[in-house]
Amino acid sequence: MTVLVTGGTGKTGRALAALLRERGVPVRIASRHPAAEPDHVRFDWSDPRTHGPALAGAEQVYLVPPVGVLDPVPLVEPFLRAAGGRRVVLLGALAVVPGHTELCERVAALPGSAVLRPSGFMQNFTGRHPVAVDLRERGVLRTATGNGRLGWIDAADIAAVADAVLASDVTGELLLTGPEALSYAEAAAVISEVTGRPVRHVDVTPDERARQFAAGLPADCAAALAAVDVDIRAGSEDLVTSTVPDLTGRPARSFRAFVRAHRAECTPPPPPRPR
């Protein structure tokens, strides 16, 4: 049963493709710039002509919405029509963002489909995410979340849940978190302890947070993400679920274990020497 993985070169898609291959499941990797491999195919949300060829021969779809788009429904609707009765597993989010929430509702209404709603990615502390850049360059985490907590989850655990769902008849909405909920200040304390270098959380205004996101995203997306910070501050993501162990049979990775495994990427600069 071939699985089409959109966003197949991304954080969860790449890990999911590896798990599917381990199970001997045929995989088709969809991306705008496919590799010269037989299981890779060109796919562009804004070009419906690429949707049919990507879906050809696939019975199930792992759907990662277009990145940097506040309302993905107009782009994804033609794809869902082309997908017909295929089973869809959508990567949503625990955060409430109007356009994305509407997409989650539409996919959840499809027969046999499932919606994964993870909390904050631990990978936000690595790579090019604004939080990661601040961490590596300044030893600070700037957010508008205050003392609000998130159930931080490793993208590999999200992929493991997606793999388990695709291998079963699980349907509906699934809330995904790691084993504990941590505020950014608590996450900073963990990073400080693991790396041996000071890290602190700086609480900024929503407008300042929006400007931080706007460095790499359209203004409307940046404002929406800043609004998510305000929701987190109010407790919207302060929860822990057992979905990962329930579906994978193993514990979800802890934030501390993630930082240890990615210590080099999470290490801030040394403090300035006193003059």
Residue pairs with C-beta under 8 A, 6 or more apart in sequence:
1 25
1 26
1 59
1 60
2 25
2 26
2 27
2 28
2 57
2 58
2 59
2 60
3 20
3 25
3 26
3 27
3 28
3 58
3 59
3 60
3 61
3 62
3 166
4 28
4 30
4 54
4 55
4 58
4 60
4 61
4 62
5 13
5 16
5 17
5 20
5 27
5 28
5 29
5 30
5 62
6 13
6 30
6 43
6 54
6 61
6 62
6 63
6 64
7 13
7 30
7 31
7 62
7 64
7 67
7 91
8 14
8 17
8 27
8 28
8 29
8 30
8 31
8 40
9 29
9 31
10 64
11 121
11 123
11 155
12 64
12 91
12 155
12 158
12 159
12 162
13 29
13 62
13 64
13 159
15 155
15 156
15 158
15 159
15 160
16 62
16 159
16 162
16 163
17 27
17 29
18 159
19 159
19 160
19 163
20 27
20 163
20 166
21 27
23 163
23 167
25 166
26 39
27 39
28 39
28 40
28 41
28 54
28 57
28 58
29 35
29 37
29 39
29 40
29 41
30 40
30 41
30 42
30 43
30 54
31 40
31 42
31 43
32 42
32 43
32 44
33 42
34 40
34 41
34 42
34 43
41 50
41 53
41 54
42 50
42 53
42 54
43 50
43 51
43 54
44 50
45 66
45 69
45 72
45 75
45 76
45 79
46 75
48 78
48 79
48 82
51 78
51 79
51 82
52 82
55 61
55 82
55 83
55 86
58 86
59 86
59 87
60 86
60 87
60 88
60 89
60 166
61 83
61 86
61 87
61 88
61 89
62 89
62 91
62 162
62 166
63 76
63 79
63 88
63 89
63 90
63 91
63 107
64 91
65 72
65 76
65 90
65 91
65 92
65 100
65 103
66 72
66 75
66 76
68 217
68 218
68 221
69 75
69 99
69 221
70 97
70 98
70 99
70 218
70 220
70 221
70 224
71 98
71 99
71 102
72 99
72 100
72 103
73 99
73 102
73 103
73 106
76 103
77 106
80 88
80 106
80 107
80 110
85 111
87 112
87 113
87 166
88 107
88 110
88 113
88 114
89 113
89 114
89 115
89 116
89 162
89 165
89 166
90 103
90 104
90 107
90 108
90 113
90 114
90 115
90 116
91 116
91 118
91 158
91 162
92 100
92 101
92 103
92 104
92 107
92 115
92 116
92 117
92 118
93 100
93 117
93 118
94 117
94 118
94 119
94 151
94 175
94 176
94 177
94 236
94 237
95 228
95 231
95 232
95 236
95 237
96 228
96 231
96 236
97 224
97 225
97 228
98 224
104 115
104 117
104 173
107 113
107 115
108 114
108 115
108 172
108 173
112 169
112 171
113 171
114 165
114 170
114 171
114 172
114 173
114 174
115 172
115 173
115 174
116 158
116 161
116 162
116 165
116 174
116 176
117 173
117 174
117 175
117 176
118 153
118 158
118 175
118 176
118 177
119 150
119 151
119 152
119 153
119 175
119 176
119 177
119 178
119 237
119 239
120 150
120 151
120 152
120 153
120 237
121 152
121 153
121 154
121 155
121 158
122 152
122 153
122 154
122 155
122 178
122 253
122 255
122 258
123 129
123 154
123 155
124 131
124 132
125 131
125 132
125 135
125 187
125 191
125 258
125 259
125 262
125 265
125 266
126 132
126 262
126 265
126 266
127 265
128 216
130 142
130 212
130 213
130 215
130 216
131 141
131 142
131 143
132 265
132 266
134 140
134 141
134 142
135 141
135 191
135 199
135 266
135 268
136 265
136 266
136 267
136 268
136 269
137 268
137 269
138 268
138 269
139 197
139 198
139 199
139 200
139 268
139 269
139 271
140 199
140 200
140 201
140 202
141 184
141 187
141 188
141 199
141 200
141 201
141 202
142 201
142 202
142 204
142 208
142 209
142 212
143 184
143 201
143 202
143 203
143 204
143 209
143 229
144 203
144 204
144 205
144 206
144 208
144 209
144 226
144 229
144 230
144 233
145 183
145 184
145 203
145 229
145 232
145 233
146 183
146 203
146 233
147 183
147 185
147 233
148 183
148 229
148 232
148 233
148 234
148 235
148 236
148 237
148 238
149 181
149 182
149 183
149 186
149 232
149 235
149 237
149 238
150 181
150 182
150 183
150 232
150 237
150 238
151 177
151 178
151 180
151 181
151 237
151 238
151 239
151 240
151 241
152 177
152 178
152 180
152 181
152 182
152 187
152 255
152 258
153 176
153 177
153 178
153 244
153 252
153 253
154 178
154 252
154 253
154 258
156 253
157 176
157 178
157 244
157 248
157 252
157 253
158 176
160 244
160 247
160 248
160 250
161 174
161 176
161 243
161 244
161 247
161 248
164 170
164 247
164 248
165 174
165 247
168 247
170 247
174 243
174 247
175 239
175 241
175 243
176 241
176 243
176 244
177 239
177 240
177 241
177 243
177 244
177 252
178 240
178 244
178 252
178 253
178 254
178 255
179 240
179 251
179 252
179 253
179 254
180 240
180 254
180 255
181 237
181 238
181 239
181 240
182 190
182 255
183 201
184 201
185 200
185 201
187 201
187 255
188 199
188 200
188 201
189 199
190 255
190 256
190 259
191 199
191 259
191 266
191 268
192 198
192 199
194 256
194 259
194 260
194 263
194 266
195 259
195 263
195 266
195 267
195 268
197 267
197 268
197 269
197 270
197 271
198 268
198 271
199 268
204 212
206 226
206 227
206 229
206 230
207 226
209 225
209 226
209 229
210 219
210 222
210 223
210 225
210 226
211 222
212 222
213 221
213 222
213 225
213 226
214 222
217 225
231 237
232 238
244 250
244 251
244 252
245 251
245 252
259 266
